[in-house]
Amino acid sequence: MMMDGPAARLDGLTDKAVRNGFIRKVYGILMTQLLVTTVCGGLVMKYCQQWLQTNPSLVMGMQFASIAVTIGVMCIFCCKPQLMRQSPINYIILAVFTLAESVMIGFICIQYTQESVLIVTGVTTFVVFGLTLFACQTTSDFTGCGPYLMCGILVLMGMSFMFWIASMLGLGGSPAFQTMRMVYAGFGAMLFSFYIVYDTQLIVGGKHHKHQFSVDDYAMAAINLYLDIINLFLFLLQLFGDRR
């Protein structure tokens, strides 16, 4: 039944207030994650560079531990998604995942000069800000593009597997593969730029969007956008970073 008059307007205002509260919660979690990642990644870059000479086994153990925890928590996302709706369990999972991801990002950044990491961080910030404004202001609906973006992810996974095989065969250092890595990084940066727009519209919702996150999915919404930004940063680092 269609509602008219004050009741319909009141329901509209209530829905908007709930959605705005959801958006504030998601971006509050996201900003905390990015701050923790920046601080932890910076500490890893500062201290682990020295530990690589003095205690390489400790550094190797930290690397494997961060990868194992990251994969383990991602399995929880896939197999037990209902846990991400239960507070405070979801916040604990978010904290563990963010810390593990931050350590892993720090180890990746060690391979690059500090100046290039700072420059790419600034570029990523600018791109994310611009894409967020675009996603919120445009009348185009990108929330139906999920299957196409998933195809892009599968292409990236296929290319990664190809690079792994090439490295195993000793072909990874050839000029052709170096060019392909640049193509791979450029495609990855473009793909996750699309994902930022896609996930932002899923978070913001509204009448122009076919799909949107439920207000109970604030933890998963924050994780999705966090991973989009982190992957964009890593692909831009591959493109523009200056290796040590």
N, C-alpha and C positions, 0 to 999 in steps of 0.2 A: 504494500500500500504506500502511495506517495504522500509525504507530509508537506503541508503548506503552512505559511504563516510563521509565528514566533517559535513554535516547537522545532520546525525544520531549521530555522536560522540558529537556534540554540545548539542543536545537534552538530551543525556545521562548525560552529565556534568551538565546541567541545572537542571534536575530532582534530581541528587545527591546533588547539592547545596541547593535546596529547602528542601529536606528531612533532610539534616544536620542542616539547620536553624530551622526546626520543632523540631528536637531532642534537640537542645540547648534550645529552648523555653520551651519545656516540662520539662526538667530536671532543668531549672532555677526556674520554678514555683514549682516543687516538692521540691527542696532544701529549698525554702522560706517557704513552708508549714511545712516541718519537723522542721525547725528552730523555727517557731512560736509555733508549738506543744511542742517542748522541753522547750521553755521559759515559755509558759503559763501553761503547765503541771507542771513544777517545782514550779511556783508561787502558783498554787492551792495546791500542796502538802505541801508547806511551811506554808501558812497562814490558809488554811481551816481546817487543823488538830486542830488548836487552836479554830477556830470558831465553831467546832463541840461541844465544851464544853460551849462556851460563847453565841453563837447565832445559835443554830441548825436549826431554821426555815429559816434563810438566806441561809444556806448551802443546805437545802432541796429544796428551791426555785431555787437556781442556778442549782442544778442537774436536776430538771424537765424542767427548761428553756433550758438547753443545749440539752437535749434529744428531746424536742419539736422542737427546731430549726433544729437539725440534721435531724429528720424525715421529717420536712417540706421542707428542701432544697433537700433531696433525692427524694421527690415527684416531685420537679421541674425538676430534672435530668430525671425522667421517663416520665413525662407528657409534658414538654416543652423543649425537647432537643435542639431545635433551638436557645434558649436563650444562650446556652453554646458556640455558634459560634459568638455571637454579643459582640464586645468590646465597652465600658468598662463594660457592664452588666455582662459578664462572670467572670470578675475579682472581681466584687462586690460579686457575688454569691460564688466564691471560697473563698473570705476573710471571709464571714459570716460562711460558712460551716467549714472552718479550725478553726476558733475561737471556735465555738460550740463544735467541735470534740475535740479540745485541752482541754477545760474545762472538758468534760466528761472523757477523758483519765486521767486527773489529779485526778479526784475523784476515779477512779478505782485504780490508783497507791497508793492512801492513804492507802488502805487495806494492802499494802506490805511494808516491810522495805526499807529504802532508798538504802541500799547497794545492795539488790537483784534487785531493779529497775535499778540501774546503771549497774549491771552485765548483766541483760537481754538486756538492751539497747546496750551494747557492742557486745553481741552475735548476736543480730538482725542486727547490722551494718555489722558485718563480713559476715553473711549469705547472706544479700542483695547484698553486694559487689561481693561475689563469684558467686551468681546466675546471676547477671547482666553480669559479664564477660562470664559465660557459655552461656547465651542466645545470646550474641553478637558473640561469636566465633564458636559455634557449627554449623555443617552443617545440623543438624536435624531440621525439621520444626515442631514447636509445635502449630502453629496458627490454625490448624484444630481441636484442642482438646477442643474447647469451649463447645460443648454439654456434653462432659464427665465431665468437670469441673463444669458445671451447675448441673449435677447429684450429684456431691460431695457436692455442696452447699445445695441441697435439703436434703441430708442425715444429714448434720449438723443442718439444721433447724428442722428436725424431732427429732433428739436427744435433741436439746434445748427444744422443746415442751415436750418431755418425762421427762426431768429434772424438768421443771416447774410443771408438774402434780405431780411428786414425792414430790416436796417441799410442794405443797398444801396439800398433804396427810400425811405430816410429815415423809416421808421416805428418805429425802435427806441426812440425816446424817449417814445412814447405810454404813458399809464397802464396800458392793457391789457397791453402787452408787458412793462412793469415787473413787473406781477403774475405774468405767465407765467414770467418769469425767476426769481422767488422759488419758484414751483412746480417749475420745472426744477431749481433748486439743492436743494430739499428732497428731490425724487425721487432726485437723484444721490447725496446724502448717505446716504439710506436704502439705495440699491442697493449702494453700496460698503461699507456696514456689513454687508450680507449677504455680500458678497464676502470680507470679512475672516474671517467665520465659516467660509465655504466653503473658502477656501485654508488656514486654520489646520487644519481637519480633514483636508485632503489632506496636510498636512505631518505631523501627529501620527500619522495612520493608526490602526490597531487593528482589532479584530474587529468593531466596530460600524459601520465605514465601508466602503462599497462600493468606493471608489476611493482611491488614495493616490499621492503622488509616489514615483518610484523614488529610491533613495538616491544615484544618480548625478546626479539633477536638483536638487541643492542650490542651484545658481546661479539656475536658473529659478524655484525655489520662493521664494527670497529676493526676486527681482525682482517676482514676482506680489504678494507681501505688501507690498512697498515701494510699488508703484504703487497698491494698495488704500488704503494709509494716506495717501499724497500726495493722491490724488483725494478722499478723505474730507475732508482738511484744506482743499482748495481749494473744495469745495462748501460746507463750513461757513463759510469765509471770505466767500463770496458771500452767505450767509444772515445772518451776524452781524457781518461786518466793517464798520468805519466808514471810508468812503472819504475821502481827503484833499480 
